[in-house]
């Protein structure tokens, strides 16, 4: 982090009380663009002094004397500086051409600066929450919701990187695969999808046994010594498609089973995916209209009779089970269906459908996981899945990596304090 990062934050977000030049206030028309490379801190800045508008670079220091300490007087890049902004004007400064650089004093709250310094020097995520709650719980959550589109865009970007194409059907296939199983197996499921192109499955969508064989076989879950007749049947089918398409399955043992309930075992969940893909046209049609009842009905389709009675090959469930449970259904809607519908709406230019996809998250119960629990322990009570998705984006991209000075909630908090 650059030495004056707190001052950059204050300048960039206009959290100063005023800027004065030789005791007279000046008007900041445009703070400019932060320069992350060598050279002046901000480029393309504009200020008005009296009736004259200045345009150029701005350099920011705590003390004016740091200009010479950093040897800017010998650097031609600093000849573009129209304003040297400091907390303490302890000396006059000159550029390489001998021109005196106007030095303006930044008037800010000492408390704000002290808090910012504590914030950036700490090493604990969510350390800001006691102060942030001064915004109020509802305003905090409303402000966090601004991160929701960012969350969806990031999910889609990740899926595009792993998909063989950005076609809507392919994106849907990859989202379903990633999120249909337990959290600890998301990455493995995505690897299965990446190694088994959607086009191969599409060609055989009418054949449920072929779909199961390709999905379960590619996941490395078929034993060379079958445990029952059904596994032997799928193994024979898989060998045919393996030869036809040149498939290489994942290594055996790729999945994690710790704390996994039998109905959520990978082979059974892939059997459920096979049934959903078997009815893919129904799901795609419903998604294009965001027909919620049909979408839910398709996602909850019972798998083949074998997977209604078994959780793994040769291992029976304690009672007949249908498709996914309510918790998995909600997870699929949040993580697969809404992003896919959002993506489809963007592709066809349907702003109304895009908004309806986002709105669905407001109708779902808030998620429960370790990250959401951290916010709850600090006094926040998410109202719906839109809140929890936004909080997950906040945590993973701002709180956990300690990007406090990029955080939109921090900006909202300091603006709130600034205008009190």
C-alpha positions as CSV (number, residue, x, y, z in Angstrom):
1,X,0.0,0.0,0.0
2,X,1.4,3.4,-0.9
3,X,2.4,5.7,2.0
4,X,-0.3,8.3,1.3
5,X,-3.1,5.8,0.6
6,X,-5.4,7.3,3.3
7,X,-4.9,10.8,1.8
8,X,-5.6,9.4,-1.7
9,X,-8.8,7.9,-0.4
10,X,-9.9,11.2,1.1
11,X,-9.1,13.2,-2.0
12,X,-10.7,10.6,-4.4
13,X,-13.9,10.5,-2.4
14,X,-14.0,14.3,-1.6
15,X,-14.0,13.7,2.2
16,X,-12.1,16.9,2.9
17,X,-13.7,20.0,4.4
18,X,-11.9,22.3,2.1
19,X,-8.7,22.9,0.1
20,X,-7.0,26.3,0.5
21,X,-4.2,28.0,-1.5
22,X,-2.5,30.8,0.5
23,X,-5.5,30.8,2.8
24,X,-8.1,31.1,0.1
25,X,-10.5,28.2,-0.7
26,X,-10.2,26.7,-4.2
27,X,-12.8,24.7,-6.0
28,X,-12.0,21.1,-6.9
29,X,-13.8,20.5,-10.2
30,X,-12.5,17.0,-10.9
31,X,-10.2,15.0,-8.5
32,X,-8.7,13.2,-11.5
33,X,-7.7,9.6,-12.0
34,X,-5.6,7.7,-9.5
35,X,-2.2,6.7,-11.0
36,X,-1.1,3.3,-9.8
37,X,2.3,3.6,-11.5
38,X,5.3,5.9,-11.0
39,X,4.7,9.6,-11.4
40,X,2.2,12.1,-9.8
41,X,-0.6,10.6,-7.8
42,X,-3.6,11.8,-9.8
43,X,-3.8,12.7,-13.6
44,X,-6.4,14.7,-15.4
45,X,-7.4,16.7,-12.3
46,X,-9.1,20.1,-12.6
47,X,-9.3,22.9,-10.0
48,X,-10.5,26.5,-10.1
49,X,-8.5,29.2,-8.4
50,X,-10.4,32.5,-8.5
51,X,-11.6,32.8,-12.1
52,X,-8.8,30.6,-13.5
53,X,-9.2,26.8,-14.2
54,X,-6.1,24.7,-13.8
55,X,-5.9,21.2,-15.4
56,X,-3.1,18.7,-14.9
57,X,-1.6,16.3,-12.3
58,X,-2.0,16.5,-8.5
59,X,0.6,15.2,-6.1
60,X,-0.4,14.5,-2.5
61,X,1.9,14.4,0.6
62,X,1.5,14.8,4.3
63,X,4.2,17.5,4.4
64,X,5.3,19.7,1.5
65,X,8.9,18.9,2.3
66,X,8.3,15.3,1.2
67,X,8.4,16.6,-2.4
68,X,12.2,17.0,-2.1
69,X,12.6,14.0,0.1
70,X,11.2,12.0,-2.8
71,X,13.4,13.9,-5.3
72,X,10.4,15.0,-7.4
73,X,12.4,18.3,-8.1
74,X,14.6,16.2,-10.4
75,X,11.9,14.1,-12.1
76,X,10.5,15.5,-15.4
77,X,7.2,13.6,-14.9
78,X,6.3,16.0,-12.1
79,X,6.5,19.1,-14.4
80,X,2.8,18.4,-15.1
81,X,1.7,18.9,-11.5
82,X,-0.6,21.9,-11.2
83,X,-1.3,21.4,-7.5
84,X,0.7,20.0,-4.6
85,X,-1.9,19.0,-2.0
86,X,-0.6,18.6,1.6
87,X,-1.7,18.5,5.2
88,X,1.2,20.7,6.3
89,X,2.8,23.3,4.0
90,X,6.2,23.4,5.7
91,X,8.1,24.7,2.7
92,X,7.9,25.9,-1.0
93,X,8.7,23.4,-3.7
94,X,9.9,23.6,-7.3
95,X,9.8,21.3,-10.3
96,X,12.7,20.3,-12.6
97,X,12.2,23.5,-14.7
98,X,12.5,25.7,-11.6
99,X,8.8,26.5,-11.6
100,X,7.3,27.0,-8.1
101,X,4.5,24.4,-7.7
102,X,1.4,25.8,-6.0
103,X,1.0,24.1,-2.7
104,X,-2.6,23.7,-1.3
105,X,-3.5,22.7,2.2
106,X,-6.1,19.9,2.7
107,X,-8.4,20.5,5.6
108,X,-9.7,17.2,7.0
109,X,-11.0,15.8,10.2
110,X,-8.2,14.5,12.4
111,X,-10.5,11.8,13.7
112,X,-11.2,10.6,10.2
113,X,-7.5,10.4,9.4
114,X,-6.7,8.6,12.6
115,X,-9.5,6.0,12.0
116,X,-8.3,5.5,8.4
117,X,-4.8,4.9,9.6
118,X,-6.0,2.3,12.1
119,X,-8.1,0.7,9.5
120,X,-5.3,0.1,6.9
121,X,-2.8,-0.9,9.5
122,X,-4.9,-3.6,11.1
123,X,-4.9,-7.3,10.0
124,X,-8.3,-8.5,11.0
125,X,-11.2,-8.7,8.5
126,X,-14.5,-7.1,9.6
127,X,-12.6,-5.0,12.1
128,X,-14.6,-1.9,10.9
129,X,-18.0,-3.3,11.8
130,X,-18.5,-1.5,15.1
131,X,-18.1,1.9,13.4
132,X,-19.8,0.8,10.2
133,X,-23.0,-0.1,12.1
134,X,-23.3,3.7,12.7
135,X,-24.8,3.7,9.2
136,X,-27.7,1.7,10.6
137,X,-28.5,-1.9,9.7
138,X,-31.0,-1.2,6.9
139,X,-28.8,1.4,5.2
140,X,-25.8,-0.8,5.5
141,X,-27.5,-3.7,3.8
142,X,-29.0,-1.4,1.1
143,X,-25.5,-0.1,0.4
144,X,-24.1,-3.6,0.2
145,X,-26.7,-4.5,-2.4
146,X,-24.9,-2.3,-4.9
147,X,-22.4,-5.3,-5.1
148,X,-25.0,-7.8,-6.3
149,X,-24.5,-7.2,-10.0
150,X,-20.8,-7.4,-9.4
151,X,-21.3,-10.8,-7.8
152,X,-23.3,-12.2,-10.7
153,X,-20.8,-10.8,-13.3
154,X,-18.0,-12.5,-11.4
155,X,-19.7,-15.8,-11.3
156,X,-20.4,-15.6,-15.1
157,X,-16.8,-14.6,-15.8
158,X,-15.5,-17.6,-13.9
159,X,-17.9,-19.9,-15.8
160,X,-17.0,-18.5,-19.2
161,X,-13.3,-19.2,-18.4
162,X,-14.1,-22.9,-17.7
163,X,-16.7,-23.4,-20.5
164,X,-16.0,-24.5,-24.0
165,X,-18.2,-21.7,-25.3
166,X,-20.3,-18.8,-24.0
167,X,-23.5,-20.2,-25.4
168,X,-26.4,-20.0,-23.0
169,X,-27.0,-23.8,-22.9
170,X,-23.3,-24.4,-22.1
171,X,-23.3,-21.7,-19.3
172,X,-26.3,-23.3,-17.7
173,X,-24.7,-26.8,-17.9
174,X,-21.6,-25.5,-16.1
175,X,-23.5,-23.7,-13.4
176,X,-25.7,-26.7,-12.7
177,X,-22.6,-28.9,-12.4
178,X,-20.7,-26.6,-10.2
179,X,-23.5,-26.0,-7.7
180,X,-25.6,-29.2,-7.6
181,X,-23.4,-31.0,-5.1
182,X,-22.0,-30.2,-1.7
183,X,-19.8,-27.1,-1.4
184,X,-16.6,-29.1,-0.9
185,X,-17.1,-30.7,-4.3
186,X,-17.9,-27.6,-6.3
187,X,-14.5,-27.5,-8.0
188,X,-14.4,-31.2,-8.8
189,X,-17.9,-31.0,-10.3
190,X,-16.7,-28.1,-12.4
191,X,-13.7,-30.2,-13.5
192,X,-16.1,-32.9,-14.7
193,X,-18.0,-30.4,-16.7
194,X,-14.8,-28.9,-18.2
195,X,-13.7,-32.4,-19.3
196,X,-17.1,-33.4,-20.7
197,X,-18.2,-30.9,-23.3
198,X,-21.9,-30.0,-23.3
199,X,-22.2,-30.8,-27.0
200,X,-21.5,-34.5,-26.3
201,X,-24.3,-34.7,-23.8
202,X,-26.6,-32.7,-26.1
203,X,-26.3,-35.3,-28.8
204,X,-27.6,-38.0,-26.4
205,X,-30.1,-35.9,-24.3
206,X,-32.9,-38.4,-25.2
207,X,-31.0,-41.3,-23.7
208,X,-31.0,-41.1,-19.9
209,X,-28.6,-44.1,-19.5
210,X,-26.1,-42.5,-21.8
211,X,-26.2,-39.2,-19.9
212,X,-25.7,-41.0,-16.6
213,X,-22.9,-43.1,-18.0
214,X,-21.0,-40.1,-19.4
215,X,-21.4,-37.9,-16.3
216,X,-20.7,-40.6,-13.6
217,X,-18.0,-42.2,-15.7
218,X,-16.2,-39.0,-16.4
219,X,-16.3,-38.2,-12.7
220,X,-14.2,-41.3,-12.1
221,X,-17.0,-42.9,-10.0
222,X,-17.3,-46.2,-12.0
223,X,-15.3,-49.1,-10.7
224,X,-13.5,-51.5,-13.0
225,X,-15.0,-54.2,-10.8
226,X,-18.7,-53.3,-10.7
227,X,-20.5,-53.5,-7.4
228,X,-23.9,-54.3,-9.0
229,X,-25.6,-54.9,-12.3
230,X,-26.5,-51.2,-12.8
231,X,-22.9,-50.1,-12.4
232,X,-21.8,-52.8,-14.9
233,X,-24.4,-51.4,-17.4
234,X,-23.1,-47.8,-17.0
235,X,-19.5,-48.9,-17.2
236,X,-20.2,-50.7,-20.5
237,X,-22.0,-47.5,-21.8
238,X,-19.2,-45.2,-20.6
239,X,-16.5,-47.3,-22.3
240,X,-18.4,-46.9,-25.6
241,X,-18.6,-43.1,-25.3
242,X,-15.0,-42.9,-23.9
243,X,-13.8,-44.5,-27.1
244,X,-16.2,-42.4,-29.3
245,X,-15.2,-39.0,-27.8
246,X,-11.7,-39.7,-26.6
247,X,-12.7,-39.0,-22.9
248,X,-10.2,-39.1,-20.0
249,X,-12.0,-39.5,-16.7
250,X,-11.0,-37.7,-13.5
251,X,-8.8,-39.8,-11.2
252,X,-10.7,-42.0,-8.7
253,X,-10.8,-40.4,-5.3
254,X,-11.3,-36.8,-6.5
255,X,-14.4,-36.2,-4.5
256,X,-14.6,-35.4,-0.8
257,X,-17.1,-37.3,1.4
258,X,-16.4,-35.9,4.9
259,X,-19.7,-34.8,6.6
260,X,-21.6,-35.6,3.4
261,X,-25.1,-37.0,3.8
262,X,-25.8,-40.1,1.7
263,X,-28.6,-38.5,-0.5
264,X,-25.9,-35.9,-1.5
265,X,-23.3,-38.4,-2.7
266,X,-21.7,-37.4,-6.0
267,X,-22.9,-40.4,-8.1
268,X,-26.5,-39.8,-7.1
269,X,-26.3,-36.0,-7.7
270,X,-24.9,-36.7,-11.2
271,X,-27.8,-39.0,-11.7
272,X,-30.0,-36.0,-10.9
273,X,-28.1,-33.8,-13.3
274,X,-28.6,-36.4,-16.0
275,X,-32.4,-36.3,-15.5
276,X,-32.4,-32.4,-15.6
277,X,-30.4,-32.5,-18.9
278,X,-32.8,-35.2,-20.1
279,X,-35.5,-32.5,-19.8
280,X,-33.2,-29.6,-20.8
281,X,-35.5,-28.1,-23.4
282,X,-38.2,-27.7,-20.8
283,X,-35.8,-25.9,-18.5
284,X,-34.3,-23.7,-21.2
285,X,-37.8,-22.6,-22.3
286,X,-38.8,-21.9,-18.7
287,X,-35.6,-20.0,-18.1
288,X,-36.1,-17.7,-21.2
289,X,-39.4,-16.6,-19.6
290,X,-38.2,-17.0,-16.0
291,X,-41.2,-19.3,-15.4
292,X,-40.4,-20.0,-11.7
293,X,-42.9,-22.9,-11.1
294,X,-41.6,-24.8,-14.2
295,X,-38.0,-24.1,-13.3
296,X,-38.5,-25.4,-9.8
297,X,-40.4,-28.4,-11.0
298,X,-37.7,-29.3,-13.5
299,X,-34.9,-29.0,-10.9
300,X,-36.8,-31.2,-8.5
301,X,-37.4,-34.0,-11.1
302,X,-36.8,-37.4,-9.5
303,X,-33.8,-39.2,-10.9
304,X,-33.9,-42.7,-12.5
305,X,-35.5,-45.4,-10.3
306,X,-32.0,-46.7,-9.3
307,X,-31.0,-43.3,-7.8
308,X,-34.2,-43.0,-6.0
309,X,-33.2,-46.0,-4.0
310,X,-29.4,-45.8,-4.0
311,X,-26.9,-43.2,-2.9
312,X,-23.9,-45.1,-4.4
313,X,-23.5,-48.3,-6.4
314,X,-24.6,-51.2,-4.3
315,X,-25.6,-49.0,-1.4
316,X,-29.2,-48.4,-0.6
317,X,-30.9,-45.3,0.9
318,X,-33.0,-45.8,4.0
319,X,-36.2,-45.2,2.0
320,X,-37.1,-44.0,-1.4
321,X,-35.9,-40.4,-2.3
322,X,-36.9,-38.1,-5.1
323,X,-34.9,-35.3,-6.5
324,X,-33.0,-32.5,-4.7
325,X,-34.1,-31.2,-1.3
326,X,-35.3,-27.7,-0.6
327,X,-31.9,-26.5,0.5
328,X,-30.2,-27.7,-2.7
329,X,-33.0,-26.3,-4.8
330,X,-32.6,-22.9,-3.2
331,X,-28.8,-23.1,-3.7
332,X,-29.3,-24.0,-7.4
333,X,-31.7,-21.1,-8.0
334,X,-29.3,-18.6,-6.3
335,X,-26.0,-19.9,-7.8
336,X,-27.1,-21.4,-11.2
337,X,-30.5,-20.4,-12.3
338,X,-30.4,-16.6,-11.5
339,X,-26.9,-16.1,-13.0
340,X,-27.9,-18.1,-16.1
341,X,-31.1,-16.1,-16.5
342,X,-29.2,-12.9,-15.9
343,X,-26.7,-13.9,-18.6
344,X,-29.4,-14.8,-21.1
345,X,-31.2,-11.5,-20.5
346,X,-27.9,-9.6,-21.2
347,X,-27.3,-11.7,-24.4
348,X,-30.8,-10.9,-25.8
349,X,-30.9,-7.4,-24.5
350,X,-33.9,-7.9,-22.2
351,X,-33.5,-5.4,-19.3
352,X,-36.9,-6.5,-17.8
353,X,-35.8,-10.1,-17.6
354,X,-32.5,-9.1,-16.2
355,X,-34.2,-7.2,-13.4
356,X,-36.6,-10.1,-12.8
357,X,-33.7,-12.5,-12.4
358,X,-32.2,-10.2,-9.7
359,X,-35.6,-9.7,-8.1
360,X,-35.9,-13.5,-7.6
361,X,-33.1,-13.3,-5.0
362,X,-35.2,-10.9,-2.9
363,X,-37.9,-13.6,-2.6
364,X,-35.5,-16.3,-1.3
365,X,-34.5,-16.9,2.3
366,X,-31.1,-15.7,3.4
367,X,-28.3,-18.2,3.0
368,X,-26.6,-19.7,6.1
369,X,-22.9,-20.2,5.9
370,X,-19.7,-19.4,7.9
371,X,-19.2,-16.0,6.1
372,X,-22.8,-14.8,6.6
373,X,-22.5,-15.8,10.2
374,X,-19.5,-13.4,10.7
375,X,-21.8,-10.5,9.7
376,X,-24.6,-11.8,11.9
377,X,-22.2,-11.9,14.9
378,X,-21.6,-8.2,14.3
379,X,-25.3,-7.3,14.4
380,X,-26.4,-7.7,10.8
381,X,-29.6,-9.6,10.0
382,X,-29.8,-10.3,6.2
383,X,-33.3,-10.1,4.9
384,X,-33.1,-12.3,1.9
385,X,-30.7,-14.1,-0.5
386,X,-29.9,-10.9,-2.3
387,X,-28.4,-9.6,1.0
388,X,-26.4,-12.7,1.6
389,X,-25.0,-12.7,-2.0
390,X,-24.0,-9.1,-1.6
391,X,-22.4,-9.8,1.8
392,X,-20.4,-12.7,0.3
393,X,-19.1,-10.4,-2.4
394,X,-18.2,-7.8,0.2
395,X,-16.4,-10.3,2.4
396,X,-14.4,-12.1,-0.3
397,X,-13.4,-9.1,-2.3
398,X,-13.0,-6.3,0.3
399,X,-13.0,-7.6,3.9
400,X,-10.9,-10.8,3.7
401,X,-8.1,-9.3,1.4
402,X,-8.2,-6.1,3.6
403,X,-9.0,-3.8,0.6
404,X,-10.6,-1.4,3.1
405,X,-9.9,1.8,1.0
406,X,-11.6,0.3,-2.0
407,X,-14.7,-0.8,-0.1
408,X,-17.9,0.9,-1.1
409,X,-19.2,0.5,2.4
410,X,-16.2,2.3,3.8
411,X,-16.9,5.2,1.3
412,X,-20.5,5.3,2.4
413,X,-19.5,5.4,6.1
414,X,-17.0,8.2,5.7
415,X,-19.4,10.2,3.6
416,X,-22.0,9.7,6.3
417,X,-19.6,11.0,8.9
418,X,-18.4,13.8,6.7
419,X,-21.9,15.2,6.2
420,X,-23.1,14.9,9.8
